[in-house]
C-alpha cells in the first residue's frame, strides 16, 4: 500500500512539473509571439516604396547579369516602364477587390479614407466598382464593365509596347531571363 502511495505521489509530481513547464512555455511563446508581431508591424510601418523599388531593380540587374553601369543606365528605364505598365493593369485593376476583401467591408474602412496616388487610380475600375457596390441596374453595370475592359485593353497595349522596347535591347540570354523573371 505504501508503494502505491509513493507511486501516486511521484506521478502527481511529474504531472505537475509537465503542466508547469507547458504553462511557462505557452507564456513564453505568447510573449515572443507578440514581440514578433510588434517587430512585423514595426517593419511594415517603416516600409519605404523607393527602397523596395531599388531592391527590385537591383534584383533585375543581377538576374540579367548586367555589370556595366552604362548598359544598366540604358536598360533600367525600359525595365521600369514594363514594371509601371504592368502595375497600371494590376491583377484586376485598381479599385476592385483588394487588400483582403470587398472595398465596402468594415475591414477596409481605414484604407478607403486614405488618399490614393492619382497616377495609380484606374477611373474605369472605380466606376465599375461603384456600380457593383450600389447594385446599379444591369445596363449601367454592362456599360461600366465595357469602359473598364476598354481601359484595360489600352493598358495591355501600353505594356506590350514597353515589353517590345525592352526586348529590342536585350541579348537572347537576357531576353530568356526576362521571360523567366516575368518581365516579358
C-alpha positions in Angstrom: 0.0 0.0 0.0 2.8 2.3 0.9 4.5 1.6 -2.5 1.3 2.6 -4.3 1.0 5.8 -2.4 4.6 6.7 -3.3 4.0 5.9 -7.0 0.9 8.1 -7.0 2.8 10.9 -5.3 5.6 10.6 -7.8 3.1 10.5 -10.7 1.4 13.7 -9.3 4.7 15.5 -9.0 5.7 14.5 -12.6 2.3 15.7 -14.0 2.6 19.0 -12.1 6.1 19.5 -13.4 4.9 18.9 -17.0 1.9 21.2 -16.6 4.1 24.0 -15.1 6.6 23.6 -18.0 3.8 23.7 -20.6 2.3 26.8 -19.0 5.7 28.6 -18.9 6.4 27.6 -22.5 3.0 28.8 -23.6 3.5 32.2 -21.8 7.0 32.4 -23.4 5.6 31.7 -26.8 2.8 34.2 -26.3 5.3 36.9 -25.2 7.7 36.1 -28.0 4.8 35.9 -30.5 3.5 39.3 -29.6 7.1 40.6 -29.8 7.4 39.1 -33.2 4.1 40.7 -34.3 5.3 44.0 -32.9 8.5 43.7 -34.9 6.5 42.8 -38.0 4.3 45.9 -37.5 7.3 48.0 -37.0 8.9 46.7 -40.2 5.6 47.4 -42.1 5.5 50.9 -40.5 8.9 51.7 -41.9 8.1 50.5 -45.4 9.8 52.7 -47.9 8.5 52.2 -51.5 11.6 53.8 -53.0 13.8 51.3 -51.2 11.5 48.4 -52.3 11.7 49.7 -55.9 15.5 50.0 -55.7 15.9 46.4 -54.4 13.6 45.2 -57.2 15.7 46.9 -59.8 18.9 45.6 -58.3 17.5 42.1 -58.5 16.6 42.6 -62.2 20.1 43.9 -62.8 21.6 40.9 -61.1 19.4 38.4 -62.9 20.1 39.9 -66.2 23.8 39.8 -65.4 24.4 43.4 -66.2 27.7 44.6 -64.7 28.3 47.6 -66.9 26.8 50.8 -65.5 26.4 52.3 -69.0 24.4 49.3 -70.1 22.3 49.4 -67.0 21.6 53.1 -67.4 20.2 52.3 -70.9 18.2 49.2 -69.8 16.9 50.3 -66.4 14.3 52.8 -67.6 13.0 50.3 -70.1 12.5 47.7 -67.2 10.9 50.5 -65.1 8.5 51.2 -68.0 7.5 47.5 -68.1 7.0 47.3 -64.3 4.9 50.5 -64.4 2.8 49.4 -67.3 2.2 46.0 -65.6 1.2 47.8 -62.3 -1.2 50.1 -64.2 -3.1 47.0 -65.3 -3.0 45.3 -62.0 -4.4 41.9 -61.2 -7.9 43.1 -61.5 -7.5 46.8 -61.9 -7.3 49.5 -59.2 -10.4 49.8 -57.2 -11.6 46.2 -57.4 -11.5 43.7 -54.7 -8.2 44.2 -52.8 -6.4 44.4 -49.5 -8.1 41.4 -48.1 -11.7 41.7 -49.1 -14.5 43.8 -50.6 -14.0 47.5 -50.5 -17.2 48.1 -48.7 -16.4 45.9 -45.7 -15.5 47.3 -42.3 -12.1 45.7 -42.6 -11.2 48.2 -45.4 -12.8 51.3 -43.9 -9.5 52.7 -42.9 -7.9 52.1 -46.3 -10.8 53.7 -48.1 -10.3 57.0 -46.4 -6.6 57.1 -47.3 -5.8 59.3 -50.3 -4.7 57.3 -53.3 -1.8 58.0 -55.7 -3.6 59.7 -58.7 -1.1 58.1 -61.1 -2.2 54.6 -59.9 -6.0 55.2 -59.8 -8.0 53.4 -62.6 -11.1 55.5 -63.1 -12.8 52.9 -65.1 -12.3 50.3 -62.4 -13.5 52.8 -59.8 -16.7 53.4 -61.8 -17.3 49.7 -62.2 -16.7 49.0 -58.5 -19.1 51.9 -57.7 -21.8 50.3 -60.0 -21.3 46.9 -58.3 -21.4 48.4 -54.8 -24.5 50.4 -55.5 -26.2 47.4 -57.1 -26.8 49.5 -60.2 -29.1 48.3 -63.0 -27.7 45.7 -65.3 -27.4 48.2 -68.2 -25.3 50.5 -66.1 -23.1 47.7 -64.9 -22.6 46.5 -68.5 -21.7 50.0 -69.7 -19.2 50.4 -66.8 -17.8 47.0 -67.5 -17.3 47.8 -71.2 -15.4 51.0 -70.3 -13.3 49.1 -67.8 -12.4 46.4 -70.3 -11.5 49.0 -72.9 -9.3 50.8 -70.4 -7.5 47.5 -69.6 -7.1 46.8 -73.3 -5.3 50.1 -73.7 -3.1 49.5 -70.7 -2.3 46.0 -72.1 -1.2 47.6 -75.4 1.0 50.0 -73.3 2.5 47.0 -71.6 3.2 45.2 -74.9 4.9 48.4 -76.3 7.1 48.7 -73.2 8.0 45.0 -73.4 8.9 45.3 -77.1 11.2 48.3 -76.4 12.9 46.2 -73.7 13.1 43.1 -75.8 14.9 45.2 -78.6 17.9 46.0 -76.4 18.4 42.6 -74.7 20.6 39.8 -75.8 19.0 36.4 -76.4 20.1 35.2 -73.0 18.9 38.3 -71.2 15.6 38.1 -73.1 15.1 34.5 -71.9 16.0 35.5 -68.3 13.5 38.4 -68.6 10.8 36.0 -69.7 11.5 33.7 -66.8 11.5 36.7 -64.4 8.1 37.8 -65.6 9.2 40.9 -67.4 8.4 39.7 -70.8 
